[in-house]
Each structure stands twice: as structure tokens, then as C-alpha cells.
Amino acid sequence: MTEVPNTLLGKVMLVLHAFGADDDELGFAELGRRTGLSKATLHRLLGDLLDVRLLDRGTRGYRLGGHLFQLGMRASVERRLVEVSTPYLEDLYERTHETVHLGLLEGHEVVYAAKIGGHRQASSPSRLGGRMPLHATAIGKALLAHAASSVRTEVLASPLTRRTPRTVVTPGMLRRQLATIRQTGVAYEFEESRIGLACVASPVLDHDGAVVAAVSVAGPTTRFDPRTHAASVHAAATGIALTLIRRANLTAGA
């Protein structure tokens, strides 16, 4: 998370951003450790956030509230993107019957804006609204490969966290993978975010070639070969991109 100002709003953001992608609930002590806020300040903020439903009480502590999701869905750009993408994501799920994602680039992370999975869905570290490092996921690498060059430079110069023994943490190797992804339009992950999970992803690009989002399908390595679904994922991403461009042109001409 970027540095926040030492204001009331800044402290609220500290509390909300203390929740990581894998955190269903956090206790008071852990929130204090992650935010660095005094007990009195944290207690007061938690009470206020509960009152406005930005946080809810769980069995072991606090969790992000449902009102946050409602506010997020009102963000016009993301809502329009999800609305346009949903038919393509559903079609991709019907073709694969594996877990389908729509991800957005935010900083050095991928944020999951949509997720479709049935009863057979793989055990995945992703969750709706959750985040993962760009370098450790296929969807993240698809976004990173087509991000601004300054973003790629920052990520390659930063420490690359190893999530599994197969996570790519060597800048040179990651740089070569990103170059291949830009050429092919397809990114792969083989047990890099979680052991036993494979994934294939493709970027959604606007009319200028800038990355808007990315689409992926993930499944367990015991039954899922991501290479066999690359064409379907790429077609879905292209379909979303063309629909967004067509809508933008219609709006501009209105």
C-alpha cells in the first residue's frame, strides 16, 4: 500500500488495507501490529467502521464489511467492465468448468474483480476483491507484460516474493517471460502461487494497446493443462476488448 497521510481518513485507510488477500478475519492485536495505531485510536476507529458497515464482527475478530463491496460495485468504470466481461467469463467457464477470473492492475498487484467457479473449482489463493503479487500469477504476468514500462521496471527492481518453490523470483527470467507474453498474448503459471495449481491468462487491451484487465482460467494440475485452453482464454479477452472499444466508440459518437 502507498503511504497514507496522518489524518483520520488516512488512519481509516490503514485499518482497511491491513487486511490481506488471505485474511478472512483479523483480531484487535494483529490489527494494532499491522497499523501501528495506539489501542485507544484503533478501538475508536473500529467502532466507527462497524457502525457504518465498512467492517463486520466475526467469530475471531473483524472482517471487511459487505458495504465495501457495494461501494466498489458502484465505481462506474469497474462496474461497466464487469458487466461487459460477465458473458465472456460465463462462456469460458462453460467451456472449461474450471475457475475463471477477471483481474485488474493496481500498483504491483492484481485485484480480482470477478471470479466464477463451480463445485469442482480448484483451491486457489484468489478471492473476489483480493490481491496477489503480479509476478506470481498468470493473470498478474499478463497485466504486467502489457503495463507501462515504468511499472515493469519498478516490479523487476523490487524483491520478488517466493510463494512456492516454483515462483519466478529471478528478474532476468521474469523479464524474458514478460517479453514472450507480449508476443503471444498468453501467460502461464505452473504452481507459482500455490502448489498443485496451474493457470493460463490473457490481457484485455484498449484501442491504444494499454492493458485494461486480464482474464484467466485456473485448475488443479491433476486434471488441468493450461496450454489446451490458451486459445479460449485469448478469445474471451479479445471479445471483451472489442466490446469495450465498440461501446466507447458509440459513446463518443453520441
VOSELO-963515 format. One record per atom (N, C-alpha, C, O, CB): x, y, z; residue in one letter. Coordinates in steps of 0.05 Angstrom, whole numbers, plus 5000, padded with zeros to 4 digits. Glycine has a CB too. Example, Ala and Ser with C-alpha at 12.3 -4.5 7.8 and 13.67 -1.06 7.14 Angstrom:
BEGIN
526448865156A;524649105156A;526449345156A;528549345169A;522649115181A;525749555142S;527349795143S;525850015157S;526850235161S;528249885114S;
END
This chain:
BEGIN
501749765000M;500050005000M;501750255000M;503850255013M;498150005024M;500950464985T;502450714986T;502150855012T;500250795027T;501550894963T;503951035018E;503951185044E;501451345046E;500551475027E;506451355047E;500151345070V;497651495074V;498251725093V;500051705110V;495451315086V;496751945091P;497152175108P;496252115137P;494551945141P;495652415098P;497452255156N;496852225184N;494352385191N;494452565207N;499252305202N;492152305179T;489552435184T;487552215191T;488251985191T;488552595158T;485152295198L;483152105205L;482551915182L;482451675185L;480452245214L;482252025158L;481851865135L;484251685129L;483851445122L;481252035110L;486651785133G;488951625130G;489051385149G;489851165141G;491451795133G;488251435174K;488151215193K;486051005186K;486450765191K;487651325221K;483751095176V;481750915167V;482850735144V;482350495144V;479251065157V;484250855126M;485450705104M;487550505114M;487750285103M;486750895083M;489050585135L;490950395147L;489550145157L;490449925152L;492450535170L;487250185170V;485749955181V;484649785158V;484949535159V;483450055198V;483449905138L;482249745116L;484349605100L;483949375092L;480649935098L;486649735095H;488749605080H;490449405096H;492249275086H;490549815067H;489849395122A;491249195138A;490448905131A;491848715136A;490749245168A;488048885119F;487048615111F;488348535085F;488148675065F;483948625108F;489748305086G;491048205062G;489148015047G;486947965055G;493548045069G;490047925023A;488447755006A;487447495019A;485347395013A;489947684981A;489047395038D;488447135051D;487147175079D;486746975093D;490946975053D;486547425086D;485547475113D;482447485113D;481347685103D;486647735124D;481147285124D;478247295128D;477547475152D;475747635151D;477047015131D;479147435173E;478647595197E;481347665210E;483347515207E;476947435218E;481447885224L;483847975239L;482948055267L;480948195270L;485348205225L;484547975287G;483948055314G;484948335321G;486448445305G;485147855333G;484248435344F;484948705352F;488048735353F;489148935344F;483648785378F;489348545366A;492248555369A;493648555342A;495548715339A;493148325387A;492748395324E;494048375298E;493648635282E;495448725268E;493048135282E;491248755284L;490649005271L;492449225282L;493449395268L;487749075274L;492849215309G;494649405321G;497449385311G;498849585306G;494549385351G;498349135308R;501149085299R;501449185270R;503449295263R;501848795301R;499449125253R;499749195225R;499349495220R;500649595201R;497649045209R;497749625235T;497249915231T;499150095246T;499750325238T;494449985238T;500149995269G;501850165286G;500250375301G;501450555313G;503850295269G;497650355302L;495950545316L;495850475346L;496050245353L;493150555304L;495350675362S;495150635391S;492550475396S;490650485380S;495150895407S;492350345419K;490050185425K;487550355426K;485350275416K;490350045452K;487750595438A;485450775441A;484450865413A;482050865408A;486051015458A;486350945396T;485551035369T;484350815353T;482350845340T;488051155355T;485650575354L;484650345339L;481850265348L;480050205332L;486550115341L;481450265375H;478850185385H;476650375376H;474450285369H;478950175416H;477250635376R;475250835367R;474650805337R;472350815329R;476351125373R;476750765321L;476350725292L;474750475286L;473050485268L;479050725278L;475350255300L;473950015295L;470950045301L;469249945286L;475049785311L;470350185322G;467550235329G;466150395308G;463850335300G;467350375356G;467450605297D;466250765276D;465950605251D;463850635237D;468051015271D;467850445243L;467750285219L;465550065221L;464250005201L;470350155213L;465149965245L;462949775249L;460249915245L;458349795234L;463149645277L;460050155256D;457550305254D;456650355225D;454250345219D;457750565269D;458550405208V;457850465180V;458150225162V;458050255137V;459650695170V;458649985173R;458649725159R;461049705140R;460849555120R;456149685144R;463149855145L;465649815129L;467149575141L;468849455127L;467350065128L;466549515166L;467549275179L;465249125192L;463249245199L;469749335200L;465548855194D;463648695209D;465148535230D;467548495228D;462048505189D;463748455251R;464948285271R;464747995262R;462747905252R;463448325299R;466947855266G;467047575261G;467247415287G;467047525308G;469347505242G;467647155284T;467846985308T;470547025322T;470746965346T;467346695301T;472547105306R;475247125317R;476347415316R;478647455324R;477146945303R;474747605307G;475747875305G;474048045287G;471548045289G;478647875296G;475348175268Y;473948355249Y;474448265221Y;476448145214Y;474948645253Y;472448325204R;472748265175R;471648505159R;470048665169R;471247995167R;472548515134L;471548735117L;468548705113L;467548485109L;473048735090L;467148925113G;464248925112G;463148915084G;464448985065G;463149165126G;460648815082G;459348795056G;458849065043G;458649085019G;456748655060G;458749285059H;458349545048H;460649635030H;460249785011H;457849755070H;463049535036L;465349595020L;464949484991L;465549624972L;467949485032L;463949244989F;463449124963F;461349274948F;461649324924F;462548824966F;459249364962Q;457149514949Q;458249784938Q;457549864916Q;454849574969Q;459949914954L;461150164944L;462950114920L;462950264901L;462750294967L;464449894922G;466249834900G;464749784874G;465649854852G;467949594907G;462449644876M;460949584852M;459649834840M;458749824817M;458749384858M;459550054855R;458450304844R;460550464828R;459850654814R;457350474866R;463050384830A;465150514814A;464550454785A;464750224776A;468050414822A;463950664769S;462750634743S;464650474724S;463650304709S;462150904731S;467150534724V;468950404705V;469150104710V;468849944692V;471750524706V;469650034735E;469849754742E;467149604738E;467149374729E;470849714770E;464949734745R;462349604742R;461849554712R;460849344705R;460149784754R;462449754695R;461949714667R;463749494656R;462849334639R;462549974651R;466149474665L;468049264657L;466948994665L;466948804648L;470849314669L;466048964689V;464948704699V;462448634683V;462148404676V;464348714729V;460748834678E;458248774663E;458948674635E;457648484625E;456549034662E;460848804622V;461548724594V;462848454595V;462448284577V;463448934582V;464548404615S;466148154616S;464447914624S;465147684615S;468348194636S;462447944639T;461047714651T;460147504630T;460547264635T;458647804666T;458847574608P;458047364589P;460447214578P;460246964573P;456547494565P;462647344574Y;465047204564Y;466247024585Y;467146804579Y;467147414554Y;466247114610L;467246954632L;465446704636L;466446484641L;467347114658L;462846744634E;460946524637E;461346314615E;461346074620E;458046614638E;461746414590D;462246234568D;464846084572D;464945844565D;462346394541D;466846224582L;469446094587L;469145874608L;470445664607L;471546304595L;467545934629Y;467045734649Y;465645484638Y;466345264644Y;465445854672Y;463645534620E;462245304608E;464045134591E;463744894588E;459845404592E;466045264578R;467945124561R;469944954578R;470744744569R;469445314544R;470645054601T;472844934616T;471944794642T;473144604651T;474845134623T;469744894654H;468844804681H;471044824701H;471244654719H;467744524679H;472745034698E;474745094718E;474345374728E;472545514718E;477645054706E;476045464746T;475645724759T;476545954740T;478845944730T;477245744785T;474746144735V;475246364716V;475546624732V;473946674750V;473046384695V;477446784724H;477947044738H;477947274718H;478647244695H;480547034753H;477247504728L;477747764716L;479447924735L;478547964758L;475147914707L;481748014727G;483548164745G;484248434734G;484348484710G;486048004750G;484748624753L;485548894747L;488248954758L;489048844778L;483449094757L;489749134745L;492349214754L;492049444774L;490749644768L;494149294731L;493249414797E;493249634817E;495949624831E;496549444847E;490949604837E;497649824825G;500349824836G;501949594826G;502249564802G;500249824866G;503049434844H;504649204837H;503048944842H;504248734846H;507249194853H;500348974842E;498648744849E;496448704828E;495748894814E;497548764877E;495348464827V;492848424812V;490548414833V;490748294854V;492948154796V;488448554826V;486048554843V;483848394828V;483348444804V;485048844849V;482648204841Y;480648024828Y;477948164829Y;476748194850Y;480547744842Y;476948244805A;474448384802A;472048194798A;469848264803A;474548584780A;472647954788A;470547754784A;471747474786A;474047434779A;469147794756A;470147284795K;471047004798K;468646824794K;466646854808K;472446964825K;468946634777I;466846434772I;468046154775I;470046084763I;465546464743I;466745994792G;467745724797G;465445554807G;463845634823G;470045724816G;465345304797G;463245124806G;464144944829G;465945024844G;462444944783G;462844724832H;463444544854H;466244414852H;467444334872H;461344324856H;467344414827R;469944284823R;472144494824R;474444424818R;469944144797R;471544744831Q;473644944829Q;476044884846Q;475944754867Q;472445214837Q;478344964835A;480944904848A;481245064873A;480145284876A;483244954828A;482844954891S;483645104915S;485645314907S;487945264901S;484844914937S;484645564906S;486245784895S;486546004916S;484746044932S;484845904869S;488846144916P;489246364935P;487646614928P;487646804943P;492246434936P;486346614905S;484846844896S;482146854910S;480946654918S;484446844866S;481047104914R;478347144923R;477347404912R;479047584906R;478147134954R;474747444910L;473647684898L;474447924915L;474047934939L;470547664897L;475748114902G;476748354916G;479448314928G;480648504939G;474848424938G;480548064927G;483148004938G;485448094920G;484948164897G;483447714945G;487848074930R;490148164915R;492347944915R;492547784934R;491348424926R;493947944894M;496247774893M;498447924879M;497948094863M;495547504878M;500947854884P;503247984870P;503247914841P;502547684833P;505947904883P;503948104824L;503748064795L;505547844786L;504647684768L;504548324781L;507947814797H;509847624786H;509147334792H;510347154779H;512547684796H;507347284811A;506847004820A;504346874808A;503746654815A;506647004849A;503047014790T;500546914778T;500546954748T;501747144738T;498047044791T;499146784733A;498946824705A;497447074698A;498247224680A;497546584692A;495247124713I;493747374707I;495347624714I;495147824700I;491047364723I;496947604735G;498647824742G;500847874721G;501448104714G;499947784769G;501947664711K;504047684690K;502947794664K;504247944650K;505447414685K;500447724657A;499147824633A;498748124636A;499148274617A;496447684629A;498048214660L;497748504665L;500448644664L;500748854652L;496348554692L;502348524678L;504948654680L;506348674652L;507648874647L;506748494699L;506048474636A;507348474609A;506448704592A;507948804576A;506848214595A;503948794596H;502749004580H;502449264595H;501249454585H;500148914568H;503449274619A;503349524635A;505349724624A;506949664607A;503849464665A;505249964635A;507250164627A;510050064634A;510449924653A;506650434642A;511950144618S;514650054622S;515750124649S;517349984661S;516550164601S;514750354660S;515650444686S;514750244708S;516250204727S;514650724693S;512350134705V;511349934724V;513049684723V;513749574744V;508349864718V;513649584699R;515349344696R;518149394708R;519149224722R;515649274666R;519249634704T;521849694715T;521749684746T;523549584759T;522749974706T;519649804757E;519349804787E;519049524798E;520349454818E;516849974795E;517449354785V;517049084795V;519648924792V;520348774811V;514748944779V;520948944770L;523448784766L;525648884784L;527448724791L;524348814737L;525549134793A;527549234812A;526849174841A;528549214859A;527949534808A;524449084846S;523549034874S;524048744881S;524348574863S;520549094877S;524248684907P;524448404915P;522048244906P;519748324911P;524848374946P;522448014893L;520347844883L;519847624903L;521447444907L;521047724855L;517547644916T;516847454938T;516447174928T;515147134907T;514347554953T;517646984941R;517346694933R;514946584949R;515046554973R;519946534939R;512746514934R;510446404947R;510546094947R;509345974965R;507846494932R;511845974928T;512345694927T;515145644916T;516445834906T;510145544909T;516145404917P;518745344905P;518945404875P;521145434865P;519545064910P;516645434862R;516645474833R;516145764825R;516045824801R;514645294820R;515745944845T;515346224838T;517746334825T;520046294834T;514646384864T;517346484803V;519646614789V;520446864805V;518947054807V;518746694760V;522846854816V;523847074832V;526447194821V;527647364833V;524346984861V;527247094797T;529647194784T;528847404764T;527347344745T;531346964770T;529647654767P;528747864748P;529247804719P;527547864702P;530148124755P;531547684713G;532147624685G;530247424673G;529347454651G;534947514683G;529547214688M;527647014679M;524847134675M;523447084656M;527446774698M;524047304695L;521347434693L;521347624669L;519347634655L;520747584719L;523447764664R;523547944642R;523247794615R;521847884597R;526248104641R;524447564613R;524247404589R;521347304585R;520247294563R;526147174589R;520147214608Q;517347124607Q;515547344597Q;513747304581Q;516447014634Q;515947584607L;514247814600L;514447884570L;512547954557L;514848064617L;516947864560A;517347914531A;515847704515A;514647774494A;520347904524A;515847454523T;514347244509T;511347294510T;509947254490T;515046974520T;510447384533I;507547434537I;506647664518I;504547654507I;506947504566I;508347874515R;507648094497R;507447994468R;505948104453R;509648314500R;509047804461Q;509047694434Q;506647514429Q;505447524408Q;511547544428Q;506047344448T;503947134444T;501147214454T;499147114445T;504746884458T;501047404473G;498547484485G;497447284506G;495147294513G;496547524464G;499247104514V;498346894533V;500546864555V;502946864549V;497946624519V;499546834580A;501346794603A;500646534617A;498346454618A;501247034623A;502646404628Y;502246154642Y;503346164671Y;505146324677Y;503545924627Y;502146004688E;503145964715E;503045664721E;500945534717E;501446124736E;505245554730F;505345274738F;506245254767F;508645254773F;507245114719F;504245244785E;504745214814E;506445434825E;508145394842E;506144944819E;506045684816E;507645914825E;506346064847E;507646194863E;508146094801E;503646054848S;502246184871S;501345984892S;501146054915S;499846334860S;500945734883R;500145524901R;500945254889R;500545214865R;497145534908R;502045074905I;502744814895I;500144664887I;498144674900I;504244654917I;500344534863G;498044394853G;496244554835G;494144454826G;496544284875G;496844814830L;495144984815L;496545074789L;498845164790L;494245234831L;495145064767A;496145164741A;494145364730A;491845354737A;496644934721A;495145544713C;493445764704C;494345864677C;496745854670C;493345994724C;492545964661V;493146094636V;491546354635V;489246364644V;492445914611V;492746574624A;491446834625A;492146984599A;494046924585A;492346994649A;490447184594S;490847354570S;489847634577S;487847674592S;489347244546S;491247844567P;490448124573P;488148224557P;487648134534P;492848304570P;486648414569V;484648564555V;485848834549V;486448984567V;481948584572V;486148904523L;487549154515L;485549344503L;483649264489L;489749094496L;486049604507D;484349814494D;485349874466D;487249744457D;484250064512D;484150074453H;484750124425H;487650234422H;488750224400H;482850324414H;488850324444D;491650424443D;493650204451D;496050254451D;491950664460D;492649974458G;494349754467G;495049764496G;496649604505G;496849764451G;493749944511A;494149954540A;492449734553A;490249674544A;493450234552A;493549614575V;492149394588V;489849504606V;490249694622V;494049234605V;487549384603V;485149464618V;484649264640V;483849344663V;482749484600V;485049014634A;484548794653A;485848544641A;487248554621A;481448754657A;485348314654A;486348064644A;484347844653A;482947864673A;489247994654A;484247634637V;482447404641V;484147164645V;486247124632V;480447364618V;483346984664S;484846734668S;482946504674S;480746544683S;486946774691S;484046264670V;482746014679V;484845864695V;487145824686V;481645854654V;484045764718A;485845614735A;484645354743A;482145324745A;486545774761A;486345154746G;485344884754G;487644724766G;489944794764G;484244744730G;486944504779P;488944334792P;490644194771P;489644104750P;487544134810P;493144164777T;495044034758T;494343744753T;495243634733T;497844054769T;492743624770T;492043344767T;490243304743T;490043084732T;490643234791T;488843514734R;486943484711R;487043714691R;485843694670R;484143454722R;488543924698F;488344164682F;491044224668F;493044264682F;487444404699F;491044234642D;493344314626D;492744594615D;491144614596D;494144104604D;493944804625P;493145074616P;493645124587P;492345294575P;494645284632P;495544984575R;496145024547R;493844954528R;493645064506R;498644874539R;492244764537T;489944674520T;487744874520T;485844864503T;488944404529T;487745074538H;485645274540H;486545554532H;485045744536H;484445274568H;489045574522A;490145834516A;488445984495A;487946224498A;493045814506A;487645844474A;486145964453A;483446074463A;482546294455A;485645774430A;482045924480S;479546004491S;479746254509S;478146434507S;478245784507S;481846254525V;482346484543V;482946734526V;481946954532V;484646424563V;484746704506H;485446924489H;483047034474H;482747274471H;487646844470H;481246854465A;478846934451A;476947094469A;475747284460A;477446694439A;476747004494A;475047144513A;476047424518A;474547614519A;474746984539A;478647444523A;479847704528A;479547894504A;478948124507A;482847674535A;479847784480T;479547944456T;476648034453T;476148264445T;480447784431T;474747854458G;471947924457G;471248144476G;469748334468G;470247684462G;472248134500I;471748344520I;472848614509I;471548824511I;472948274547I;475348604499A;476648844490A;475048964467A;474649214467A;479448774481A;474148804447L;472748914425L;470049034433L;469149234422L;472248694404L;468748914452T;466149014462T;466549284476T;464949464472T;464848814481T;468649304492L;469249554506L;469949774486L;468950004488L;471649524526L;471549714465I;472149904445I;469749994430I;469350234424I;474249794426I;468049804422R;465549874408R;463750054424R;462550244414R;464049614400R;463449994450R;461750164467R;462950444470R;461550644470R;461450034495R;465650454472A;466950714475A;466550884450A;466051124451A;469950684481A;466650754426N;466250894401N;463350994399N;462851214389N;466950714377N;461450824408L;458650914406L;458151144425L;456651334418L;456850674414L;459451144449T;459051364468T;460251614457T;459151834459T;460351284495T;462651594444A;464051824433A;462451954410A;462452194406A;466751754424A;460951774395G;459451874372G;456751974379G;455352084363G;459251664352G;455851924404A;453152004412A;452952304415A;450752404421A;452451874439A;
END
